Structures are given as structure tokens and as C-alpha cells.
Amino acid sequence: MSVSNSSIQAQLTPAQQLPRVRAEQEKVLEANFQQNRNPTDLDVTLIAAEAGLSEDETKKWYRHRLACWRQQQGLPANSGSVMD
């Protein structure tokens, strides 16, 4: 099994297209985001399992959260991954 090192691309998503997450899921996602803004595919799989979400929902949440974070930093929201 190969592990992809693809990165999450920042993208603002309309609210109606974002996954619905409960408060405890949001806490898990946010805690992981604070540790790693650009998770690998394996990381996404683990975060999704921890949060009780699908990998697609987790990736969509991360793309949106990364775009919001980029805006807070004064960067364009919709762009490539952020290197720490």
C-alpha cells in the first residue's frame, strides 16, 4: 500500500456544501488542524476515523478551514497548500 503525499488545496466552500459536523467533531478537526494544516492522505484517514466523518467530508472541511486560515493571515483564500 502506498501513501500519497498529496496536500489539501485551500478552497472556500459555500456553507450549504460544507459537511455538517457536531461540536465534538469540530473540536477533533480543529485540534488536528492546529497541529497540521496540510495532512497527508493517511492523516486524513486517521482524522476522519477519530472524528467519525468520511474522508471526503474531512477533506472538504480542511480545504475550507485552510482557506479561512489563509484569509486570516492576509493571503489569498483559494490557492495551494501552505508549507510550515
PyMOL Python script that loads the backbone (N, CA, C, O; Angstrom):
from pymol import cmd

cmd.read_pdbstr("""\
ATOM      1  N   MET A   1       0.840  -1.189   0.000  1.00  0.00           N
ATOM      2  CA  MET A   1       0.000   0.000   0.000  1.00  0.00           C
ATOM      3  C   MET A   1       0.874   1.237   0.000  1.00  0.00           C
ATOM      4  O   MET A   1       1.741   1.389   0.861  1.00  0.00           O
ATOM      5  N   SER A   2       0.655   2.112  -0.948  1.00  0.00           N
ATOM      6  CA  SER A   2       1.453   3.328  -0.999  1.00  0.00           C
ATOM      7  C   SER A   2       0.686   4.468  -0.352  1.00  0.00           C
ATOM      8  O   SER A   2      -0.542   4.533  -0.420  1.00  0.00           O
ATOM      9  N   VAL A   3       1.424   5.350   0.268  1.00  0.00           N
ATOM     10  CA  VAL A   3       0.827   6.503   0.927  1.00  0.00           C
ATOM     11  C   VAL A   3       1.097   7.714   0.064  1.00  0.00           C
ATOM     12  O   VAL A   3       2.250   8.023  -0.239  1.00  0.00           O
ATOM     13  N   SER A   4       0.052   8.393  -0.330  1.00  0.00           N
ATOM     14  CA  SER A   4       0.179   9.581  -1.157  1.00  0.00           C
ATOM     15  C   SER A   4       0.564  10.769  -0.289  1.00  0.00           C
ATOM     16  O   SER A   4       0.104  10.900   0.845  1.00  0.00           O
ATOM     17  N   ASN A   5       1.402  11.620  -0.830  1.00  0.00           N
ATOM     18  CA  ASN A   5       1.785  12.828  -0.114  1.00  0.00           C
ATOM     19  C   ASN A   5       1.094  14.043  -0.704  1.00  0.00           C
ATOM     20  O   ASN A   5       1.629  15.151  -0.656  1.00  0.00           O
ATOM     21  N   SER A   6      -0.095  13.839  -1.261  1.00  0.00           N
ATOM     22  CA  SER A   6      -0.838  14.956  -1.810  1.00  0.00           C
ATOM     23  C   SER A   6      -1.233  15.889  -0.671  1.00  0.00           C
ATOM     24  O   SER A   6      -1.394  15.469   0.475  1.00  0.00           O
ATOM     25  N   SER A   7      -1.382  17.151  -1.013  1.00  0.00           N
ATOM     26  CA  SER A   7      -1.739  18.108   0.022  1.00  0.00           C
ATOM     27  C   SER A   7      -3.122  18.674  -0.239  1.00  0.00           C
ATOM     28  O   SER A   7      -3.637  18.624  -1.355  1.00  0.00           O
ATOM     29  N   ILE A   8      -3.698  19.204   0.799  1.00  0.00           N
ATOM     30  CA  ILE A   8      -5.018  19.828   0.721  1.00  0.00           C
ATOM     31  C   ILE A   8      -4.863  21.198   0.064  1.00  0.00           C
ATOM     32  O   ILE A   8      -4.011  21.988   0.470  1.00  0.00           O
ATOM     33  N   GLN A   9      -5.675  21.480  -0.939  1.00  0.00           N
ATOM     34  CA  GLN A   9      -5.669  22.771  -1.607  1.00  0.00           C
ATOM     35  C   GLN A   9      -6.733  23.658  -0.966  1.00  0.00           C
ATOM     36  O   GLN A   9      -7.891  23.256  -0.854  1.00  0.00           O
ATOM     37  N   ALA A  10      -6.347  24.859  -0.546  1.00  0.00           N
ATOM     38  CA  ALA A  10      -7.277  25.778   0.101  1.00  0.00           C
ATOM     39  C   ALA A  10      -8.402  26.154  -0.856  1.00  0.00           C
ATOM     40  O   ALA A  10      -8.157  26.497  -2.012  1.00  0.00           O
ATOM     41  N   GLN A  11      -9.633  26.087  -0.364  1.00  0.00           N
ATOM     42  CA  GLN A  11     -10.787  26.441  -1.196  1.00  0.00           C
ATOM     43  C   GLN A  11     -11.957  26.819  -0.308  1.00  0.00           C
ATOM     44  O   GLN A  11     -12.421  26.015   0.501  1.00  0.00           O
ATOM     45  N   LEU A  12     -12.430  28.049  -0.464  1.00  0.00           N
ATOM     46  CA  LEU A  12     -13.634  28.450   0.260  1.00  0.00           C
ATOM     47  C   LEU A  12     -14.816  27.715  -0.347  1.00  0.00           C
ATOM     48  O   LEU A  12     -14.982  27.683  -1.566  1.00  0.00           O
ATOM     49  N   THR A  13     -15.629  27.130   0.508  1.00  0.00           N
ATOM     50  CA  THR A  13     -16.772  26.335   0.070  1.00  0.00           C
ATOM     51  C   THR A  13     -18.048  27.000   0.566  1.00  0.00           C
ATOM     52  O   THR A  13     -18.115  27.416   1.722  1.00  0.00           O
ATOM     53  N   PRO A  14     -19.067  27.107  -0.291  1.00  0.00           N
ATOM     54  CA  PRO A  14     -20.339  27.666   0.172  1.00  0.00           C
ATOM     55  C   PRO A  14     -20.868  26.875   1.375  1.00  0.00           C
ATOM     56  O   PRO A  14     -20.746  25.651   1.419  1.00  0.00           O
ATOM     57  N   ALA A  15     -21.444  27.566   2.326  1.00  0.00           N
ATOM     58  CA  ALA A  15     -21.886  26.948   3.585  1.00  0.00           C
ATOM     59  C   ALA A  15     -22.786  25.735   3.360  1.00  0.00           C
ATOM     60  O   ALA A  15     -22.677  24.744   4.082  1.00  0.00           O
ATOM     61  N   GLN A  16     -23.671  25.802   2.372  1.00  0.00           N
ATOM     62  CA  GLN A  16     -24.590  24.690   2.147  1.00  0.00           C
ATOM     63  C   GLN A  16     -23.874  23.443   1.623  1.00  0.00           C
ATOM     64  O   GLN A  16     -24.450  22.356   1.636  1.00  0.00           O
ATOM     65  N   GLN A  17     -22.632  23.583   1.164  1.00  0.00           N
ATOM     66  CA  GLN A  17     -21.879  22.436   0.662  1.00  0.00           C
ATOM     67  C   GLN A  17     -20.896  21.870   1.690  1.00  0.00           C
ATOM     68  O   GLN A  17     -20.278  20.830   1.459  1.00  0.00           O
ATOM     69  N   LEU A  18     -20.757  22.554   2.816  1.00  0.00           N
ATOM     70  CA  LEU A  18     -19.863  22.065   3.868  1.00  0.00           C
ATOM     71  C   LEU A  18     -20.520  20.905   4.607  1.00  0.00           C
ATOM     72  O   LEU A  18     -21.742  20.867   4.745  1.00  0.00           O
ATOM     73  N   PRO A  19     -19.709  19.955   5.083  1.00  0.00           N
ATOM     74  CA  PRO A  19     -20.295  18.856   5.852  1.00  0.00           C
ATOM     75  C   PRO A  19     -20.848  19.380   7.175  1.00  0.00           C
ATOM     76  O   PRO A  19     -20.293  20.297   7.780  1.00  0.00           O
ATOM     77  N   ARG A  20     -21.932  18.788   7.598  1.00  0.00           N
ATOM     78  CA  ARG A  20     -22.496  19.150   8.909  1.00  0.00           C
ATOM     79  C   ARG A  20     -21.740  18.364   9.964  1.00  0.00           C
ATOM     80  O   ARG A  20     -21.706  17.134   9.945  1.00  0.00           O
ATOM     81  N   VAL A  21     -21.133  19.105  10.887  1.00  0.00           N
ATOM     82  CA  VAL A  21     -20.366  18.448  11.938  1.00  0.00           C
ATOM     83  C   VAL A  21     -20.897  18.862  13.302  1.00  0.00           C
ATOM     84  O   VAL A  21     -21.317  20.001  13.507  1.00  0.00           O
ATOM     85  N   ARG A  22     -20.870  17.925  14.215  1.00  0.00           N
ATOM     86  CA  ARG A  22     -21.291  18.203  15.596  1.00  0.00           C
ATOM     87  C   ARG A  22     -20.143  18.901  16.326  1.00  0.00           C
ATOM     88  O   ARG A  22     -19.006  18.901  15.854  1.00  0.00           O
ATOM     89  N   ALA A  23     -20.449  19.489  17.469  1.00  0.00           N
ATOM     90  CA  ALA A  23     -19.461  20.245  18.235  1.00  0.00           C
ATOM     91  C   ALA A  23     -18.241  19.397  18.579  1.00  0.00           C
ATOM     92  O   ALA A  23     -17.111  19.875  18.487  1.00  0.00           O
ATOM     93  N   GLU A  24     -18.461  18.132  18.979  1.00  0.00           N
ATOM     94  CA  GLU A  24     -17.319  17.284  19.345  1.00  0.00           C
ATOM     95  C   GLU A  24     -16.475  16.929  18.118  1.00  0.00           C
ATOM     96  O   GLU A  24     -15.261  16.762  18.230  1.00  0.00           O
ATOM     97  N   GLN A  25     -17.113  16.814  16.945  1.00  0.00           N
ATOM     98  CA  GLN A  25     -16.357  16.559  15.716  1.00  0.00           C
ATOM     99  C   GLN A  25     -15.532  17.792  15.342  1.00  0.00           C
ATOM    100  O   GLN A  25     -14.382  17.681  14.918  1.00  0.00           O
ATOM    101  N   GLU A  26     -16.134  18.952  15.504  1.00  0.00           N
ATOM    102  CA  GLU A  26     -15.444  20.215  15.229  1.00  0.00           C
ATOM    103  C   GLU A  26     -14.205  20.347  16.109  1.00  0.00           C
ATOM    104  O   GLU A  26     -13.157  20.794  15.643  1.00  0.00           O
ATOM    105  N   LYS A  27     -14.318  19.964  17.374  1.00  0.00           N
ATOM    106  CA  LYS A  27     -13.167  20.019  18.284  1.00  0.00           C
ATOM    107  C   LYS A  27     -12.034  19.131  17.796  1.00  0.00           C
ATOM    108  O   LYS A  27     -10.872  19.535  17.820  1.00  0.00           O
ATOM    109  N   VAL A  28     -12.366  17.925  17.355  1.00  0.00           N
ATOM    110  CA  VAL A  28     -11.355  16.987  16.849  1.00  0.00           C
ATOM    111  C   VAL A  28     -10.698  17.560  15.588  1.00  0.00           C
ATOM    112  O   VAL A  28      -9.473  17.556  15.462  1.00  0.00           O
ATOM    113  N   LEU A  29     -11.513  18.045  14.667  1.00  0.00           N
ATOM    114  CA  LEU A  29     -10.985  18.608  13.431  1.00  0.00           C
ATOM    115  C   LEU A  29     -10.093  19.816  13.701  1.00  0.00           C
ATOM    116  O   LEU A  29      -8.997  19.924  13.152  1.00  0.00           O
ATOM    117  N   GLU A  30     -10.566  20.713  14.541  1.00  0.00           N
ATOM    118  CA  GLU A  30      -9.812  21.935  14.830  1.00  0.00           C
ATOM    119  C   GLU A  30      -8.498  21.621  15.547  1.00  0.00           C
ATOM    120  O   GLU A  30      -7.467  22.221  15.241  1.00  0.00           O
ATOM    121  N   ALA A  31      -8.527  20.697  16.489  1.00  0.00           N
ATOM    122  CA  ALA A  31      -7.300  20.321  17.200  1.00  0.00           C
ATOM    123  C   ALA A  31      -6.272  19.754  16.224  1.00  0.00           C
ATOM    124  O   ALA A  31      -5.084  20.067  16.313  1.00  0.00           O
ATOM    125  N   ASN A  32      -6.728  18.929  15.305  1.00  0.00           N
ATOM    126  CA  ASN A  32      -5.823  18.368  14.309  1.00  0.00           C
ATOM    127  C   ASN A  32      -5.332  19.440  13.342  1.00  0.00           C
ATOM    128  O   ASN A  32      -4.174  19.411  12.925  1.00  0.00           O
ATOM    129  N   PHE A  33      -6.194  20.381  12.983  1.00  0.00           N
ATOM    130  CA  PHE A  33      -5.797  21.472  12.094  1.00  0.00           C
ATOM    131  C   PHE A  33      -4.706  22.318  12.732  1.00  0.00           C
ATOM    132  O   PHE A  33      -3.768  22.739  12.055  1.00  0.00           O
ATOM    133  N   GLN A  34      -4.824  22.569  14.024  1.00  0.00           N
ATOM    134  CA  GLN A  34      -3.810  23.370  14.717  1.00  0.00           C
ATOM    135  C   GLN A  34      -2.448  22.669  14.740  1.00  0.00           C
ATOM    136  O   GLN A  34      -1.409  23.328  14.766  1.00  0.00           O
ATOM    137  N   GLN A  35      -2.458  21.345  14.729  1.00  0.00           N
ATOM    138  CA  GLN A  35      -1.221  20.569  14.721  1.00  0.00           C
ATOM    139  C   GLN A  35      -0.640  20.431  13.310  1.00  0.00           C
ATOM    140  O   GLN A  35       0.579  20.403  13.139  1.00  0.00           O
ATOM    141  N   ASN A  36      -1.516  20.345  12.300  1.00  0.00           N
ATOM    142  CA  ASN A  36      -1.072  20.064  10.941  1.00  0.00           C
ATOM    143  C   ASN A  36      -2.094  20.604   9.948  1.00  0.00           C
ATOM    144  O   ASN A  36      -3.182  20.048   9.798  1.00  0.00           O
ATOM    145  N   ARG A  37      -1.733  21.698   9.269  1.00  0.00           N
ATOM    146  CA  ARG A  37      -2.657  22.300   8.309  1.00  0.00           C
ATOM    147  C   ARG A  37      -2.665  21.584   6.961  1.00  0.00           C
ATOM    148  O   ARG A  37      -3.564  21.816   6.153  1.00  0.00           O
ATOM    149  N   ASN A  38      -1.698  20.730   6.704  1.00  0.00           N
ATOM    150  CA  ASN A  38      -1.598  20.035   5.426  1.00  0.00           C
ATOM    151  C   ASN A  38      -1.437  18.541   5.636  1.00  0.00           C
ATOM    152  O   ASN A  38      -0.351  17.999   5.429  1.00  0.00           O
ATOM    153  N   PRO A  39      -2.499  17.871   6.043  1.00  0.00           N
ATOM    154  CA  PRO A  39      -2.392  16.437   6.327  1.00  0.00           C
ATOM    155  C   PRO A  39      -2.205  15.595   5.063  1.00  0.00           C
ATOM    156  O   PRO A  39      -2.705  15.939   3.992  1.00  0.00           O
ATOM    157  N   THR A  40      -1.483  14.502   5.209  1.00  0.00           N
ATOM    158  CA  THR A  40      -1.346  13.540   4.117  1.00  0.00           C
ATOM    159  C   THR A  40      -2.647  12.750   4.016  1.00  0.00           C
ATOM    160  O   THR A  40      -3.537  12.894   4.853  1.00  0.00           O
ATOM    161  N   ASP A  41      -2.748  11.916   2.986  1.00  0.00           N
ATOM    162  CA  ASP A  41      -3.937  11.078   2.843  1.00  0.00           C
ATOM    163  C   ASP A  41      -4.101  10.154   4.046  1.00  0.00           C
ATOM    164  O   ASP A  41      -5.222   9.917   4.497  1.00  0.00           O
ATOM    165  N   LEU A  42      -2.997   9.632   4.564  1.00  0.00           N
ATOM    166  CA  LEU A  42      -3.059   8.773   5.747  1.00  0.00           C
ATOM    167  C   LEU A  42      -3.559   9.559   6.949  1.00  0.00           C
ATOM    168  O   LEU A  42      -4.388   9.066   7.714  1.00  0.00           O
ATOM    169  N   ASP A  43      -3.059  10.781   7.120  1.00  0.00           N
ATOM    170  CA  ASP A  43      -3.520  11.632   8.220  1.00  0.00           C
ATOM    171  C   ASP A  43      -5.024  11.880   8.116  1.00  0.00           C
ATOM    172  O   ASP A  43      -5.742  11.816   9.114  1.00  0.00           O
ATOM    173  N   VAL A  44      -5.493  12.162   6.903  1.00  0.00           N
ATOM    174  CA  VAL A  44      -6.924  12.419   6.695  1.00  0.00           C
ATOM    175  C   VAL A  44      -7.739  11.195   7.091  1.00  0.00           C
ATOM    176  O   VAL A  44      -8.791  11.322   7.717  1.00  0.00           O
ATOM    177  N   THR A  45      -7.257  10.017   6.728  1.00  0.00           N
ATOM    178  CA  THR A  45      -7.946   8.774   7.082  1.00  0.00           C
ATOM    179  C   THR A  45      -8.059   8.643   8.594  1.00  0.00           C
ATOM    180  O   THR A  45      -9.119   8.295   9.116  1.00  0.00           O
ATOM    181  N   LEU A  46      -6.971   8.919   9.291  1.00  0.00           N
ATOM    182  CA  LEU A  46      -6.966   8.812  10.755  1.00  0.00           C
ATOM    183  C   LEU A  46      -7.840   9.881  11.406  1.00  0.00           C
ATOM    184  O   LEU A  46      -8.573   9.592  12.351  1.00  0.00           O
ATOM    185  N   ILE A  47      -7.766  11.108  10.908  1.00  0.00           N
ATOM    186  CA  ILE A  47      -8.581  12.198  11.455  1.00  0.00           C
ATOM    187  C   ILE A  47     -10.060  11.909  11.223  1.00  0.00           C
ATOM    188  O   ILE A  47     -10.886  12.122  12.110  1.00  0.00           O
ATOM    189  N   ALA A  48     -10.391  11.425  10.030  1.00  0.00           N
ATOM    190  CA  ALA A  48     -11.785  11.100   9.715  1.00  0.00           C
ATOM    191  C   ALA A  48     -12.313  10.033  10.669  1.00  0.00           C
ATOM    192  O   ALA A  48     -13.432  10.138  11.171  1.00  0.00           O
ATOM    193  N   ALA A  49     -11.507   9.014  10.913  1.00  0.00           N
ATOM    194  CA  ALA A  49     -11.927   7.952  11.832  1.00  0.00           C
ATOM    195  C   ALA A  49     -12.109   8.501  13.245  1.00  0.00           C
ATOM    196  O   ALA A  49     -13.073   8.156  13.929  1.00  0.00           O
ATOM    197  N   GLU A  50     -11.192   9.348  13.675  1.00  0.00           N
ATOM    198  CA  GLU A  50     -11.275   9.934  15.016  1.00  0.00           C
ATOM    199  C   GLU A  50     -12.513  10.820  15.169  1.00  0.00           C
ATOM    200  O   GLU A  50     -13.155  10.830  16.220  1.00  0.00           O
ATOM    201  N   ALA A  51     -12.840  11.565  14.103  1.00  0.00           N
ATOM    202  CA  ALA A  51     -13.975  12.496  14.160  1.00  0.00           C
ATOM    203  C   ALA A  51     -15.306  11.813  13.831  1.00  0.00           C
ATOM    204  O   ALA A  51     -16.370  12.376  14.087  1.00  0.00           O
ATOM    205  N   GLY A  52     -15.250  10.613  13.270  1.00  0.00           N
ATOM    206  CA  GLY A  52     -16.481   9.937  12.877  1.00  0.00           C
ATOM    207  C   GLY A  52     -17.085  10.512  11.610  1.00  0.00           C
ATOM    208  O   GLY A  52     -18.305  10.536  11.452  1.00  0.00           O
ATOM    209  N   LEU A  53     -16.225  10.977  10.701  1.00  0.00           N
ATOM    210  CA  LEU A  53     -16.656  11.542   9.428  1.00  0.00           C
ATOM    211  C   LEU A  53     -16.057  10.723   8.293  1.00  0.00           C
ATOM    212  O   LEU A  53     -15.152   9.920   8.516  1.00  0.00           O
ATOM    213  N   SER A  54     -16.555  10.921   7.085  1.00  0.00           N
ATOM    214  CA  SER A  54     -15.942  10.278   5.932  1.00  0.00           C
ATOM    215  C   SER A  54     -14.670  11.045   5.565  1.00  0.00           C
ATOM    216  O   SER A  54     -14.473  12.184   5.987  1.00  0.00           O
ATOM    217  N   GLU A  55     -13.820  10.405   4.779  1.00  0.00           N
ATOM    218  CA  GLU A  55     -12.600  11.079   4.332  1.00  0.00           C
ATOM    219  C   GLU A  55     -12.948  12.284   3.458  1.00  0.00           C
ATOM    220  O   GLU A  55     -12.300  13.326   3.555  1.00  0.00           O
ATOM    221  N   ASP A  56     -13.967  12.147   2.605  1.00  0.00           N
ATOM    222  CA  ASP A  56     -14.376  13.271   1.756  1.00  0.00           C
ATOM    223  C   ASP A  56     -14.861  14.453   2.589  1.00  0.00           C
ATOM    224  O   ASP A  56     -14.517  15.600   2.300  1.00  0.00           O
ATOM    225  N   GLU A  57     -15.653  14.182   3.614  1.00  0.00           N
ATOM    226  CA  GLU A  57     -16.131  15.254   4.497  1.00  0.00           C
ATOM    227  C   GLU A  57     -14.956  15.921   5.207  1.00  0.00           C
ATOM    228  O   GLU A  57     -14.924  17.143   5.352  1.00  0.00           O
ATOM    229  N   THR A  58     -14.006  15.125   5.642  1.00  0.00           N
ATOM    230  CA  THR A  58     -12.837  15.655   6.345  1.00  0.00           C
ATOM    231  C   THR A  58     -11.998  16.517   5.411  1.00  0.00           C
ATOM    232  O   THR A  58     -11.553  17.596   5.802  1.00  0.00           O
ATOM    233  N   LYS A  59     -11.777  16.059   4.195  1.00  0.00           N
ATOM    234  CA  LYS A  59     -11.006  16.840   3.226  1.00  0.00           C
ATOM    235  C   LYS A  59     -11.711  18.150   2.910  1.00  0.00           C
ATOM    236  O   LYS A  59     -11.064  19.194   2.826  1.00  0.00           O
ATOM    237  N   LYS A  60     -13.037  18.112   2.732  1.00  0.00           N
ATOM    238  CA  LYS A  60     -13.791  19.327   2.425  1.00  0.00           C
ATOM    239  C   LYS A  60     -13.689  20.319   3.588  1.00  0.00           C
ATOM    240  O   LYS A  60     -13.514  21.519   3.376  1.00  0.00           O
ATOM    241  N   TRP A  61     -13.801  19.804   4.820  1.00  0.00           N
ATOM    242  CA  TRP A  61     -13.684  20.678   5.982  1.00  0.00           C
ATOM    243  C   TRP A  61     -12.287  21.310   6.022  1.00  0.00           C
ATOM    244  O   TRP A  61     -12.153  22.511   6.256  1.00  0.00           O
ATOM    245  N   TYR A  62     -11.256  20.501   5.792  1.00  0.00           N
ATOM    246  CA  TYR A  62      -9.875  21.003   5.806  1.00  0.00           C
ATOM    247  C   TYR A  62      -9.644  22.040   4.717  1.00  0.00           C
ATOM    248  O   TYR A  62      -9.010  23.063   4.976  1.00  0.00           O
ATOM    249  N   ARG A  63     -10.141  21.806   3.505  1.00  0.00           N
ATOM    250  CA  ARG A  63      -9.964  22.778   2.417  1.00  0.00           C
ATOM    251  C   ARG A  63     -10.569  24.126   2.803  1.00  0.00           C
ATOM    252  O   ARG A  63      -9.956  25.175   2.605  1.00  0.00           O
ATOM    253  N   HIS A  64     -11.782  24.082   3.357  1.00  0.00           N
ATOM    254  CA  HIS A  64     -12.455  25.315   3.751  1.00  0.00           C
ATOM    255  C   HIS A  64     -11.729  25.987   4.924  1.00  0.00           C
ATOM    256  O   HIS A  64     -11.521  27.200   4.921  1.00  0.00           O
ATOM    257  N   ARG A  65     -11.351  25.192   5.915  1.00  0.00           N
ATOM    258  CA  ARG A  65     -10.675  25.752   7.098  1.00  0.00           C
ATOM    259  C   ARG A  65      -9.334  26.356   6.719  1.00  0.00           C
ATOM    260  O   ARG A  65      -8.947  27.393   7.258  1.00  0.00           O
ATOM    261  N   LEU A  66      -8.615  25.715   5.789  1.00  0.00           N
ATOM    262  CA  LEU A  66      -7.334  26.247   5.331  1.00  0.00           C
ATOM    263  C   LEU A  66      -7.530  27.569   4.596  1.00  0.00           C
ATOM    264  O   LEU A  66      -6.736  28.497   4.757  1.00  0.00           O
ATOM    265  N   ALA A  67      -8.590  27.655   3.786  1.00  0.00           N
ATOM    266  CA  ALA A  67      -8.882  28.907   3.087  1.00  0.00           C
ATOM    267  C   ALA A  67      -9.200  30.021   4.085  1.00  0.00           C
ATOM    268  O   ALA A  67      -8.746  31.152   3.915  1.00  0.00           O
ATOM    269  N   CYS A  68      -9.972  29.709   5.115  1.00  0.00           N
ATOM    270  CA  CYS A  68     -10.289  30.702   6.149  1.00  0.00           C
ATOM    271  C   CYS A  68      -9.024  31.131   6.876  1.00  0.00           C
ATOM    272  O   CYS A  68      -8.830  32.318   7.139  1.00  0.00           O
ATOM    273  N   TRP A  69      -8.170  30.181   7.199  1.00  0.00           N
ATOM    274  CA  TRP A  69      -6.912  30.490   7.891  1.00  0.00           C
ATOM    275  C   TRP A  69      -6.039  31.386   7.017  1.00  0.00           C
ATOM    276  O   TRP A  69      -5.439  32.344   7.506  1.00  0.00           O
ATOM    277  N   ARG A  70      -5.970  31.069   5.712  1.00  0.00           N
ATOM    278  CA  ARG A  70      -5.163  31.879   4.795  1.00  0.00           C
ATOM    279  C   ARG A  70      -5.679  33.316   4.761  1.00  0.00           C
ATOM    280  O   ARG A  70      -4.885  34.256   4.751  1.00  0.00           O
ATOM    281  N   GLN A  71      -7.000  33.493   4.743  1.00  0.00           N
ATOM    282  CA  GLN A  71      -7.562  34.841   4.756  1.00  0.00           C
ATOM    283  C   GLN A  71      -7.174  35.575   6.032  1.00  0.00           C
ATOM    284  O   GLN A  71      -6.840  36.759   5.989  1.00  0.00           O
ATOM    285  N   GLN A  72      -7.217  34.882   7.166  1.00  0.00           N
ATOM    286  CA  GLN A  72      -6.834  35.494   8.439  1.00  0.00           C
ATOM    287  C   GLN A  72      -5.377  35.949   8.416  1.00  0.00           C
ATOM    288  O   GLN A  72      -5.007  36.911   9.090  1.00  0.00           O
ATOM    289  N   GLN A  73      -4.554  35.247   7.632  1.00  0.00           N
ATOM    290  CA  GLN A  73      -3.136  35.582   7.527  1.00  0.00           C
ATOM    291  C   GLN A  73      -2.863  36.648   6.469  1.00  0.00           C
ATOM    292  O   GLN A  73      -1.712  37.030   6.256  1.00  0.00           O
ATOM    293  N   GLY A  74      -3.920  37.132   5.800  1.00  0.00           N
ATOM    294  CA  GLY A  74      -3.770  38.139   4.761  1.00  0.00           C
ATOM    295  C   GLY A  74      -3.328  37.568   3.431  1.00  0.00           C
ATOM    296  O   GLY A  74      -2.791  38.291   2.592  1.00  0.00           O
ATOM    297  N   LEU A  75      -3.547  36.275   3.228  1.00  0.00           N
ATOM    298  CA  LEU A  75      -3.175  35.590   1.994  1.00  0.00           C
ATOM    299  C   LEU A  75      -4.424  35.318   1.164  1.00  0.00           C
ATOM    300  O   LEU A  75      -5.532  35.347   1.699  1.00  0.00           O
ATOM    301  N   PRO A  76      -4.267  35.053  -0.129  1.00  0.00           N
ATOM    302  CA  PRO A  76      -5.433  34.676  -0.935  1.00  0.00           C
ATOM    303  C   PRO A  76      -6.044  33.385  -0.399  1.00  0.00           C
ATOM    304  O   PRO A  76      -5.315  32.453  -0.057  1.00  0.00           O
ATOM    305  N   ALA A  77      -7.349  33.319  -0.322  1.00  0.00           N
ATOM    306  CA  ALA A  77      -8.026  32.145   0.244  1.00  0.00           C
ATOM    307  C   ALA A  77      -7.879  30.926  -0.633  1.00  0.00           C
ATOM    308  O   ALA A  77      -7.551  29.850  -0.133  1.00  0.00           O
ATOM    309  N   ASN A  78      -8.109  31.057  -1.910  1.00  0.00           N
ATOM    310  CA  ASN A  78      -8.114  29.913  -2.822  1.00  0.00           C
ATOM    311  C   ASN A  78      -6.769  29.776  -3.515  1.00  0.00           C
ATOM    312  O   ASN A  78      -6.507  30.401  -4.543  1.00  0.00           O
ATOM    313  N   SER A  79      -5.934  28.950  -2.930  1.00  0.00           N
ATOM    314  CA  SER A  79      -4.625  28.721  -3.523  1.00  0.00           C
ATOM    315  C   SER A  79      -4.059  27.410  -3.022  1.00  0.00           C
ATOM    316  O   SER A  79      -4.753  26.640  -2.359  1.00  0.00           O
ATOM    317  N   GLY A  80      -2.812  27.157  -3.334  1.00  0.00           N
ATOM    318  CA  GLY A  80      -2.172  25.897  -2.997  1.00  0.00           C
ATOM    319  C   GLY A  80      -1.957  25.689  -1.517  1.00  0.00           C
ATOM    320  O   GLY A  80      -2.373  26.490  -0.680  1.00  0.00           O
ATOM    321  N   SER A  81      -1.292  24.585  -1.221  1.00  0.00           N
ATOM    322  CA  SER A  81      -1.043  24.214   0.170  1.00  0.00           C
ATOM    323  C   SER A  81      -0.096  25.206   0.830  1.00  0.00           C
ATOM    324  O   SER A  81       0.615  25.954   0.159  1.00  0.00           O
ATOM    325  N   VAL A  82      -0.101  25.197   2.134  1.00  0.00           N
ATOM    326  CA  VAL A  82       0.742  26.081   2.927  1.00  0.00           C
ATOM    327  C   VAL A  82       1.885  25.250   3.499  1.00  0.00           C
ATOM    328  O   VAL A  82       1.647  24.213   4.119  1.00  0.00           O
ATOM    329  N   MET A  83       3.069  25.678   3.306  1.00  0.00           N
ATOM    330  CA  MET A  83       4.216  24.970   3.867  1.00  0.00           C
ATOM    331  C   MET A  83       4.598  25.632   5.185  1.00  0.00           C
ATOM    332  O   MET A  83       4.784  26.848   5.235  1.00  0.00           O
ATOM    333  N   ASP A  84       4.715  24.856   6.238  1.00  0.00           N
ATOM    334  CA  ASP A  84       5.093  25.418   7.554  1.00  0.00           C
ATOM    335  C   ASP A  84       6.568  25.639   7.656  1.00  0.00           C
ATOM    336  O   ASP A  84       7.053  26.103   8.688  1.00  0.00           O
TER     337      ASP A  84
END
""", "prot")
cmd.dss("prot")
cmd.show_as("cartoon", "prot")
cmd.util.cbc("prot")
cmd.orient("prot")
